[in-house]
Structures are given as structure tokens and as C-alpha cells.
Amino acid sequence: MALVPPPQLPNLPAMVAAYDTLSHETALFANAGGFNLAAQLAAIQNSLNNLTNTVNNLTNTVNNLTNTVNNNHTAVSGRLTAVEGRLNGIDGRLDGIDGRLDGIDGRLDNIEGRLDNIEGRIDGIDTHIDQQPMRLINAVAAHDKPLRGPDLAVLTAPHSRTRDELLLFTQNQCTASATALRLPLLPN
């Protein structure tokens, strides 16, 4: 906001001097005796002095108001600058929080990946545990005794019914039987 300059006043001393000169010149007129020019000029001079005082008072008032406006402008500008500084500080803190949240998101993604890996391993362990009773029963079964499936039921054709039959199975028969029983395939 631009500062408001004080208003320009007329040159009152020059005007008073002009009236004084005029009063001296009119005193030289011969027929001016009935007309009291000096009293008239004195009244005008008094009015001009009153007007000058009023204008000076108004000038002082305008100057005071101008100073008040300028001071208020400076104070308001200072407060606005302080508020802008605080807002910039808050923006910086929010940027920092955003960065920290991005870091946390990355860590959460890493944890989720690790949890997925652990769940896969647990599923494998669960499958292994679920197959243990069948494996133990079949491991201690005699060569001519019936084999059991994952549900512990006795196996029937086309699966091998005994360990002796299993030893005669081809690789394709073993793969087909393991797939049908949802067992892991044997390595080649």
C-alpha cells in the first residue's frame, strides 16, 4: 500500500501580503474616506488567519491520519509476514510428515511381503504336517500291506495299493497318482 502524501496548501503569506499591498493602494483614493477599507481588510485578514489556522489544523489531522494509516499498514504487514512465516513452517512440517509417511508405507510394503513369504512357508508346513500321518503309516507298512492316501483311506487302483506295486510304477504313473492325491511331485 502506497503512503498517502499530505495535501498541498495555498501560499497564505503571499496572499496576505497581496491584501496588505491592496489596502495601502486603496488608502490613496480620495473618495475612499466613507468606506473604511482598513476595517474591511482587517476583517478579511482576521478571516484569513482563522482560515489559515483551520487549514493548519486540518493539515495536522491529515498528517496524523496518514501516519496512523502508515503505522497500521506497517503493523499489519508485519503480522502478515509473521503469519506467512508460520504457514511456511507448517508446510515444511507437513512435507516432513509426508516424507515420514512415505517411509512408513515402504516399510509396511516390506512387512507385507515378508508376511506373504511367511504365510507361504506356513502353508507348506501345514501341508507337510497334514501329510505326516499318511507318511508314517505308509513308512511302517509291510511291502504287501495296503498304502493309505492323504485322507488315510486305503488306496485303490489306479494308485498303487502296496509298496511292492509302487516300486513297479513308471514315472508317469507316479506323477498321475501324486497329482490325483494332491501330493508334491517327486524330483526327476
Residue frames as qw, qx, qy, qz and C-alpha x, y, z in Angstrom:
[[0.000, 0.893, 0.451, 0.000, 0.00, 0.00, 0.00],
 [0.418, 0.452, -0.022, 0.788, 1.48, 3.37, -1.04],
 [0.262, -0.426, -0.453, 0.738, 1.88, 6.08, 1.55],
 [0.130, 0.848, 0.474, 0.196, -0.63, 8.94, 1.24],
 [0.383, 0.164, -0.110, 0.902, 1.10, 12.36, 0.81],
 [0.027, -0.594, -0.492, 0.637, -0.32, 15.33, 2.75],
 [0.374, 0.796, 0.440, 0.180, -2.46, 17.77, 0.73],
 [0.422, 0.165, 0.053, 0.890, -0.81, 20.90, -0.75],
 [0.097, -0.789, -0.458, 0.398, -1.93, 24.19, 0.82],
 [0.362, 0.839, 0.149, 0.379, -2.08, 27.62, -0.87],
 [0.509, 0.110, -0.260, 0.813, 0.69, 30.10, -0.11],
 [0.255, -0.835, -0.486, 0.029, -1.19, 32.08, 2.53],
 [0.401, -0.596, -0.024, 0.695, 1.62, 34.50, 3.46],
 [0.231, 0.049, 0.480, 0.845, 1.79, 35.65, -0.18],
 [0.107, -0.651, -0.647, -0.382, -1.97, 36.15, -0.23],
 [0.374, -0.786, -0.345, 0.351, -1.81, 38.23, 2.98],
 [0.376, -0.359, 0.201, 0.830, 0.98, 40.36, 1.53],
 [0.111, 0.335, 0.601, 0.717, -1.10, 40.95, -1.60],
 [0.239, -0.784, -0.560, -0.119, -4.05, 42.12, 0.52],
 [0.429, -0.655, -0.130, 0.608, -1.78, 44.44, 2.53],
 [0.285, -0.075, 0.398, 0.869, -0.50, 45.98, -0.68],
 [0.049, -0.550, -0.657, -0.513, -4.05, 46.39, -1.93],
 [0.334, -0.801, -0.459, 0.190, -5.12, 48.11, 1.31],
 [0.380, -0.499, 0.066, 0.776, -2.27, 50.60, 1.07],
 [0.163, 0.124, 0.541, 0.816, -3.11, 51.39, -2.51],
 [0.154, -0.669, -0.656, -0.314, -6.82, 51.90, -1.80],
 [0.363, -0.696, -0.332, 0.524, -5.99, 54.33, 1.00],
 [0.280, -0.192, 0.271, 0.901, -4.65, 56.61, -1.69],
 [0.024, 0.542, 0.660, 0.520, -8.10, 57.05, -3.29],
 [0.054, -0.186, 0.178, -0.965, -9.68, 60.42, -2.47],
 [0.618, -0.246, -0.159, -0.730, -13.26, 59.22, -2.29],
 [0.657, -0.073, -0.747, 0.072, -12.47, 56.20, -0.17],
 [0.038, -0.302, 0.523, -0.796, -12.95, 58.17, 3.05],
 [0.692, -0.180, 0.117, -0.689, -16.53, 57.00, 3.61],
 [0.948, 0.059, -0.293, -0.110, -15.51, 53.46, 3.03],
 [0.458, -0.711, 0.524, -0.100, -13.39, 52.02, 5.83],
 [0.785, 0.423, -0.449, -0.061, -11.13, 49.87, 3.76],
 [0.124, 0.480, -0.770, 0.401, -8.75, 49.26, 6.64],
 [0.587, -0.137, 0.577, -0.551, -11.55, 47.78, 8.76],
 [0.890, 0.308, -0.044, -0.334, -12.70, 45.67, 5.84],
 [0.601, 0.518, -0.595, 0.128, -9.16, 44.46, 5.18],
 [0.167, -0.408, 0.749, -0.495, -8.63, 43.78, 8.89],
 [0.791, 0.022, 0.370, -0.487, -11.79, 41.66, 8.90],
 [0.850, 0.435, -0.269, -0.123, -10.58, 39.86, 5.79],
 [0.277, 0.562, -0.712, 0.316, -7.15, 39.45, 7.43],
 [0.474, -0.270, 0.653, -0.525, -8.82, 38.03, 10.56],
 [0.898, 0.213, 0.137, -0.360, -10.90, 35.65, 8.42],
 [0.685, 0.546, -0.479, 0.050, -7.76, 34.61, 6.55],
 [0.029, -0.496, 0.761, -0.417, -5.96, 33.99, 9.84],
 [0.708, -0.073, 0.509, -0.483, -8.87, 31.85, 11.06],
 [0.883, 0.406, -0.096, -0.215, -8.91, 30.03, 7.73],
 [0.413, 0.608, -0.650, 0.193, -5.15, 29.53, 7.93],
 [0.331, -0.359, 0.744, -0.456, -5.49, 28.08, 11.44],
 [0.846, 0.140, 0.310, -0.410, -8.28, 25.79, 10.27],
 [0.780, 0.531, -0.323, -0.064, -6.23, 24.65, 7.27],
 [0.152, 0.569, -0.745, 0.315, -3.19, 24.10, 9.51],
 [0.578, -0.191, 0.638, -0.471, -5.33, 22.07, 11.93],
 [0.897, 0.322, 0.092, -0.289, -6.73, 20.05, 9.03],
 [0.554, 0.623, -0.546, 0.077, -3.19, 19.54, 7.68],
 [0.157, -0.450, 0.787, -0.392, -2.07, 18.28, 11.09],
 [0.767, 0.031, 0.463, -0.442, -5.10, 16.00, 11.28],
 [0.843, 0.484, -0.167, -0.164, -4.41, 14.65, 7.78],
 [0.319, 0.612, -0.691, 0.216, -0.73, 14.15, 8.67],
 [0.422, -0.302, 0.728, -0.448, -1.70, 12.34, 11.87],
 [0.867, 0.220, 0.268, -0.359, -4.16, 10.15, 9.97],
 [0.685, 0.600, -0.411, -0.039, -1.53, 9.47, 7.31],
 [0.046, 0.529, -0.786, 0.317, 0.97, 8.45, 10.00],
 [0.645, -0.105, 0.599, -0.463, -1.65, 6.28, 11.69],
 [0.881, 0.394, 0.008, -0.262, -2.52, 4.58, 8.40],
 [0.521, 0.623, -0.574, 0.106, 1.16, 4.08, 7.59],
 [0.203, -0.429, 0.782, -0.404, 1.87, 2.72, 11.08],
 [0.787, 0.067, 0.448, -0.419, -1.14, 0.41, 10.91],
 [0.799, 0.526, -0.243, -0.159, -0.04, -0.70, 7.46],
 [0.259, 0.584, -0.734, 0.230, 3.41, -1.47, 8.83],
 [0.455, -0.246, 0.723, -0.459, 1.94, -3.37, 11.78],
 [0.860, 0.262, 0.236, -0.367, -0.47, -5.32, 9.58],
 [0.658, 0.602, -0.450, -0.046, 2.32, -6.05, 7.09],
 [0.008, -0.507, 0.802, -0.316, 4.47, -7.32, 9.95],
 [0.653, -0.047, 0.610, -0.446, 1.69, -9.55, 11.21],
 [0.850, 0.445, -0.035, -0.279, 1.03, -10.86, 7.70],
 [0.430, 0.614, -0.655, 0.093, 4.72, -11.63, 7.31],
 [0.288, -0.340, 0.801, -0.401, 4.66, -13.48, 10.64],
 [0.799, 0.176, 0.393, -0.419, 1.57, -15.46, 9.60],
 [0.746, 0.569, -0.311, -0.152, 3.18, -16.30, 6.25],
 [0.143, 0.561, -0.784, 0.225, 6.27, -17.49, 8.12],
 [0.537, -0.137, 0.712, -0.431, 4.16, -19.70, 10.35],
 [0.848, 0.378, 0.126, -0.348, 2.31, -21.09, 7.32],
 [0.554, 0.620, -0.555, -0.011, 5.62, -21.84, 5.62],
 [0.149, -0.419, 0.829, -0.340, 6.76, -23.59, 8.79],
 [0.729, 0.095, 0.518, -0.436, 3.57, -25.65, 8.85],
 [0.784, 0.538, -0.193, -0.239, 4.03, -26.51, 5.16],
 [0.287, 0.589, -0.743, 0.136, 7.56, -27.67, 5.93],
 [0.404, -0.223, 0.787, -0.410, 6.36, -29.79, 8.81],
 [0.822, 0.299, 0.266, -0.405, 3.63, -31.31, 6.61],
 [0.637, 0.603, -0.467, -0.106, 6.23, -32.10, 3.95],
 [0.001, -0.466, 0.840, -0.279, 8.31, -33.80, 6.63],
 [0.634, 0.011, 0.623, -0.458, 5.29, -35.80, 7.80],
 [0.813, 0.477, -0.071, -0.328, 4.53, -36.79, 4.18],
 [0.419, 0.591, -0.688, 0.049, 8.11, -37.99, 3.80],
 [0.255, -0.287, 0.839, -0.386, 7.90, -39.97, 7.00],
 [0.768, 0.211, 0.389, -0.463, 4.58, -41.49, 5.89],
 [0.713, 0.557, -0.373, -0.204, 6.18, -42.47, 2.57],
 [0.152, 0.484, -0.833, 0.219, 8.94, -44.18, 4.54],
 [0.512, -0.062, 0.707, -0.483, 6.37, -45.95, 6.69],
 [0.816, 0.392, 0.031, -0.424, 4.48, -47.04, 3.55],
 [0.536, 0.552, -0.637, -0.036, 7.70, -48.54, 2.19],
 [0.100, -0.317, 0.866, -0.373, 8.33, -50.34, 5.45],
 [0.687, 0.128, 0.475, -0.535, 4.72, -51.62, 5.51],
 [0.774, 0.480, -0.280, -0.303, 5.11, -52.90, 1.94],
 [0.305, 0.481, -0.806, 0.161, 8.28, -54.70, 3.02],
 [0.362, -0.139, 0.770, -0.507, 6.50, -56.18, 6.06],
 [0.793, 0.285, 0.173, -0.510, 3.56, -57.28, 3.89],
 [0.657, 0.506, -0.542, -0.139, 5.98, -59.02, 1.52],
 [0.080, 0.357, -0.870, 0.331, 7.67, -60.74, 4.42],
 [0.575, 0.023, 0.576, -0.581, 4.26, -61.77, 5.84],
 [0.813, 0.388, -0.159, -0.403, 3.27, -63.21, 2.44],
 [0.469, 0.466, -0.746, 0.081, 6.52, -65.20, 2.44],
 [0.190, -0.214, 0.817, -0.501, 5.89, -66.41, 6.00],
 [0.737, 0.172, 0.295, -0.583, 2.30, -67.38, 5.12],
 [0.750, 0.435, -0.439, -0.237, 3.61, -69.39, 2.16],
 [0.254, 0.374, -0.846, 0.283, 6.08, -71.15, 4.40],
 [0.441, -0.068, 0.653, -0.612, 3.34, -71.81, 7.00],
 [0.820, 0.284, -0.035, -0.497, 1.11, -73.25, 4.25],
 [0.607, 0.430, -0.669, -0.011, 3.98, -75.55, 3.26],
 [0.019, -0.258, 0.836, -0.483, 4.48, -76.59, 6.87],
 [0.653, 0.070, 0.381, -0.651, 0.72, -77.17, 7.28],
 [0.816, 0.350, -0.321, -0.330, 0.72, -79.35, 4.18],
 [0.402, 0.397, -0.795, 0.220, 3.76, -81.24, 5.46],
 [0.276, -0.152, 0.727, -0.610, 2.09, -81.72, 8.88],
 [0.769, 0.176, 0.129, -0.601, -1.17, -82.84, 7.25],
 [0.782, 0.379, -0.466, -0.169, 0.77, -85.48, 5.26],
 [0.041, -0.524, 0.787, -0.321, 2.75, -86.79, 8.25],
 [0.708, -0.092, 0.578, -0.394, 0.18, -89.37, 9.46],
 [0.876, 0.444, -0.014, -0.191, -0.09, -90.82, 5.93],
 [0.443, 0.674, -0.574, 0.138, 3.70, -90.91, 5.55],
 [0.293, -0.450, 0.758, -0.369, 4.22, -92.55, 8.93],
 [0.833, 0.091, 0.422, -0.345, 1.57, -95.22, 8.25],
 [0.821, 0.551, -0.130, -0.068, 2.98, -95.94, 4.78],
 [0.200, 0.717, -0.640, 0.191, 6.61, -95.89, 6.04],
 [0.357, -0.331, 0.811, -0.324, 5.98, -98.65, 8.59],
 [0.868, 0.220, 0.143, -0.421, 3.63, -100.69, 6.36],
 [0.645, -0.178, 0.695, 0.263, 4.94, -104.02, 5.14],
 [0.004, -0.278, 0.614, 0.739, 5.66, -104.38, 1.41],
 [0.134, -0.253, -0.872, -0.396, 2.49, -106.32, 0.83],
 [0.042, -0.577, -0.663, 0.476, 0.18, -104.29, 3.08],
 [0.243, 0.797, 0.456, 0.312, -2.19, -101.58, 1.72],
 [0.315, 0.054, -0.080, 0.944, -0.98, -97.98, 1.38],
 [0.022, -0.758, -0.560, 0.333, -3.05, -95.05, 2.60],
 [0.295, 0.641, 0.265, 0.657, -3.87, -91.71, 0.93],
 [0.092, 0.325, -0.271, 0.901, -3.86, -88.20, 2.48],
 [0.603, -0.384, -0.016, -0.699, -7.31, -88.86, 3.94],
 [0.289, -0.358, 0.845, -0.272, -5.88, -92.11, 5.43],
 [0.873, 0.224, 0.197, -0.386, -8.24, -94.22, 3.29],
 [0.677, -0.138, 0.651, 0.313, -6.80, -97.35, 1.65],
 [0.203, 0.530, -0.435, -0.699, -5.63, -96.59, -1.89],
 [0.758, 0.327, 0.559, -0.082, -7.33, -98.30, -4.80],
 [0.514, 0.172, 0.535, 0.648, -6.49, -98.57, -8.50],
 [0.764, 0.566, -0.172, 0.257, -5.22, -96.68, -10.44],
 [0.165, -0.817, 0.485, -0.264, -2.99, -95.84, -7.45],
 [0.487, 0.247, -0.818, 0.180, -0.50, -98.35, -6.15],
 [0.736, -0.531, -0.213, -0.361, -2.14, -100.36, -3.43],
 [0.855, -0.456, 0.017, 0.246, 1.08, -101.69, -1.83],
 [0.217, -0.809, 0.414, 0.358, 4.74, -100.73, -1.62],
 [0.568, -0.060, 0.728, 0.378, 5.58, -103.59, -3.97],
 [0.449, 0.706, 0.515, 0.184, 3.19, -102.20, -6.62],
 [0.010, -0.977, 0.036, 0.210, 4.62, -98.70, -6.09],
 [0.440, -0.536, 0.569, 0.441, 8.11, -100.00, -6.89],
 [0.498, 0.232, 0.733, 0.401, 6.79, -101.20, -10.27],
 [0.263, 0.878, 0.332, -0.224, 5.11, -97.86, -11.20],
 [0.563, 0.410, 0.190, 0.692, 6.56, -95.85, -14.06],
 [0.204, -0.148, -0.177, 0.951, 7.41, -92.17, -13.65],
 [0.280, -0.238, -0.381, -0.849, 4.22, -91.18, -15.50],
 [0.578, -0.467, -0.652, -0.151, 2.10, -93.39, -13.23],
 [0.468, -0.350, -0.463, 0.666, 3.77, -91.87, -10.11],
 [0.035, -0.001, 0.050, 0.998, 3.14, -88.33, -11.41],
 [0.424, -0.347, -0.521, -0.654, -0.52, -89.07, -12.24],
 [0.598, -0.462, -0.642, 0.127, -1.10, -90.69, -8.84],
 [0.370, -0.265, -0.333, 0.826, 0.61, -87.85, -6.91],
 [0.116, -0.132, -0.215, -0.961, -1.37, -85.23, -8.85],
 [0.519, -0.422, -0.598, -0.442, -4.68, -87.01, -8.20],
 [0.627, -0.494, -0.529, 0.288, -3.86, -87.28, -4.48],
 [0.023, -0.952, 0.018, -0.305, -2.67, -83.62, -4.37],
 [0.784, -0.487, 0.115, 0.368, 0.77, -84.72, -3.20],
 [0.029, 0.841, -0.386, -0.379, 4.00, -82.94, -4.18],
 [0.863, 0.467, -0.188, -0.029, 5.67, -84.35, -7.26],
 [0.823, -0.384, 0.225, 0.352, 8.86, -86.34, -6.83],
 [0.042, 0.794, -0.418, -0.440, 12.06, -84.89, -8.29],
 [0.838, 0.472, -0.230, -0.146, 13.33, -86.46, -11.54]]
